[in-house]
Amino acid sequence: MTTYRPRELAAELGYTNESRPGRVVREYLRERYPEHTGLWELDEAQADDVRANVQRSS
């Protein structure tokens, strides 16, 4: 099973100049999954959700 980290997804979406890599993805994830605690290791479905709902960097 492939897992994804917020930093990887943020880079995929074009967020390469963040001071805290993956921040934009983690912010979305905190809103979407407020009950989650700890490190983010996303499965394919969660990663697809991020890709569909986090705007690409311009």
Secondary structure, DSSP 4 states (H G I P E B T S, - for coil): ---B-HHHHHHHTT--S-SSTTHHHHHHHHHH-TT--S---B-HHHHHHHHHHSPPP-
